[in-house]
Amino acid sequence: MELVVLNTSGKETGRKVSLDETIFGIEPNQHAVYLEVKQYLAAQRQGTHKSKERSEITASTRKLKKQKGSGSARYGDIKSPTFKGGGRVFGPKPRDYRFKLNKALKRLAKKSVLSQKMRDNSIKVLEAFNFDTPKTKDFINLNNALGFEGKKSLYILAEANKNVYLSSRNLPKTKVMTYNEISSYDLVNAGEIVFLEGAVEKFQENLKK
């Protein structure tokens, strides 16, 4: 399995990179993708939600009416959940939503997303490039040359590049990451995935560990 390397003008350079079929050509496992995306989103939750229970309400503890003889229901104090302003029954408490997944499943999820993207022709390989200074306009021109107008795009680098990252930071539909930062959520969320030429081999090696 091979992909042609493009230049920053969107033209073919004549070079090709080999893609591992065990990564880019498997039968996608949708449940594995679901679990890793769920794990990623769960980890983003603050989990600081809290409501006050009856014991945490500041109010009088006086019994509202006598226990017997009124002909109506028994009442305790004004903090009862049945009254407005009273405590909440079984309300939310601060908690950590994170959960663990084994590495094999996470690798399978990434392979499944990449294989589906390959079927959709949504993966490209771009020759290594750099900007002399951070400039958003340069990155817009690159996106336009690759035909990404109005599309979400994910650029995967072999190593951190400050100028490239800063040039893309103001573009809401463009994300730049290094190969070892990628999660299945990032791959799913991207409409188009662009590997820089040097990142392909490193990414494949990283998935085989």
SVG drawing of the C-alpha trace seen along z (x, -y; Angstrom):
<svg xmlns="http://www.w3.org/2000/svg" viewBox="-57 -36 70 43">
<polyline fill="none" stroke="black" stroke-width="0.4" points="0.0,0.0 1.5,-3.3 0.6,-7.0 2.1,-9.7 4.0,-12.5 2.6,-15.9 4.4,-19.3 3.1,-22.4 1.4,-23.4 -0.7,-20.2 1.2,-18.7 2.7,-15.2 6.5,-15.1 6.9,-11.6 8.0,-10.1 5.9,-7.5 5.7,-6.3 4.8,-2.7 1.9,-2.2 1.6,0.8 -1.5,2.7 -1.9,4.0 -2.4,0.3 -4.0,-1.3 -5.8,1.7 -7.6,3.6 -11.4,4.2 -12.4,1.3 -13.5,2.2 -16.2,-0.4 -16.6,0.6 -12.9,0.1 -13.1,-3.4 -16.2,-4.1 -14.5,-3.1 -11.4,-5.2 -13.4,-8.3 -15.5,-7.8 -12.4,-7.5 -11.0,-10.7 -14.2,-12.7 -14.6,-11.4 -11.1,-12.6 -12.1,-16.1 -14.9,-16.3 -14.1,-18.3 -16.4,-16.3 -16.9,-19.2 -20.7,-19.1 -22.3,-19.2 -25.7,-19.7 -26.4,-20.1 -28.0,-17.3 -30.3,-17.8 -27.5,-17.9 -25.7,-20.7 -28.5,-23.2 -28.4,-26.2 -31.8,-26.6 -33.8,-26.1 -34.0,-22.7 -37.4,-23.4 -40.0,-20.8 -42.7,-22.4 -45.7,-20.8 -46.4,-18.2 -45.9,-14.6 -49.5,-13.5 -53.0,-14.8 -52.8,-17.2 -54.5,-14.9 -51.8,-15.4 -48.4,-14.0 -45.6,-14.1 -43.1,-17.0 -39.6,-17.4 -37.6,-20.6 -37.7,-23.1 -34.6,-21.4 -36.7,-18.4 -36.4,-17.6 -40.1,-18.1 -39.9,-21.8 -38.5,-24.5 -34.9,-25.3 -34.5,-21.9 -31.8,-19.4 -31.6,-17.3 -32.0,-13.6 -29.2,-11.5 -27.8,-14.6 -24.5,-14.7 -21.2,-14.6 -17.7,-15.4 -16.2,-12.4 -13.5,-11.4 -14.9,-10.1 -11.7,-8.7 -11.4,-5.0 -8.6,-2.8 -8.3,-0.9 -5.6,1.6 -3.0,0.5 -3.9,3.2 -7.4,1.9 -6.2,-1.7 -3.9,-0.7 -6.8,1.2 -8.9,-1.9 -6.3,-4.1 -5.8,-1.4 -9.5,-1.2 -9.9,-5.0 -6.9,-5.1 -8.2,-2.2 -11.6,-3.9 -9.9,-7.2 -7.9,-5.3 -11.1,-3.9 -12.6,-7.4 -9.4,-8.8 -9.0,-11.2 -5.3,-10.6 -2.5,-12.5 1.3,-12.6 3.0,-16.0 6.7,-16.7 8.5,-18.3 8.0,-22.0 8.7,-25.0 7.8,-28.6 10.5,-31.3 8.1,-33.1 4.7,-32.2 2.1,-33.5 -1.5,-32.3 -1.8,-33.4 0.9,-30.9 -1.0,-28.1 -4.3,-29.2 -2.5,-29.1 -1.3,-25.6 -4.8,-24.4 -6.2,-25.9 -3.5,-24.3 -4.5,-20.9 -8.2,-21.5 -9.1,-21.8 -11.3,-24.9 -14.0,-24.6 -12.8,-21.1 -11.3,-20.0 -7.7,-19.0 -5.1,-17.3 -1.4,-17.7 0.8,-15.1 4.5,-16.1 7.6,-14.0 8.8,-16.5 7.6,-19.7 7.8,-22.8 7.0,-26.1 6.5,-28.2 4.2,-25.6 2.2,-25.2 1.8,-29.0 0.8,-29.6 -2.1,-27.1 -3.2,-28.1 -5.8,-30.7 -7.5,-28.4 -10.4,-26.8 -10.6,-23.8 -6.9,-23.1 -4.9,-21.2 -1.2,-20.4 0.2,-17.7 3.3,-15.4 2.9,-11.7 3.1,-10.6 0.3,-13.0 -2.4,-11.6 -5.5,-10.0 -8.4,-8.2 -10.6,-11.2 -8.2,-13.5 -8.3,-11.2 -12.1,-10.8 -12.6,-14.5 -10.5,-15.4 -12.0,-15.4 -8.6,-15.2 -5.4,-13.8 -2.1,-14.9 1.1,-13.1 4.4,-14.9 6.7,-12.6 9.0,-11.9 6.1,-11.3 4.7,-8.2 7.4,-5.8 7.6,-7.1 3.8,-6.9 3.8,-3.3 6.6,-2.3 4.9,-3.9 1.7,-1.8 3.7,1.4 5.2,1.0"/>
</svg>
